[in-house]
């Protein structure tokens, strides 16, 4: 599972499992063009870089209004780091989370 697409999918699954996370930011212009011409586009809110088996993961998320953002970011960082290190041969140097915005939670 060392393929970067698999890593992005694993990170995406971990992040979206948190109820306080609404979504990832909308794709930019270049990602939309890539989709239109049929290219496989990874989640633009997740960037994974690797240097000698050590990963740095940068994530952009939209969260629901009213959540404890520092605690949520800590929880996401911990889960992503733990899952990547347990399920792959990589070491995670950093999981950086940037909250790009807030969404209002829909009432059911």
Protein Blocks (a to p, Z undefined) as FASTA:
>chain_A
ZZfklmmmmmmmmmmmpmklmbdcdddfklmmmmmnopacddfkbccddeehiacddddd
dddehiafklmmmmmmmmmmmmmmmmmcbdcfbdcdddfbdcddddZZ
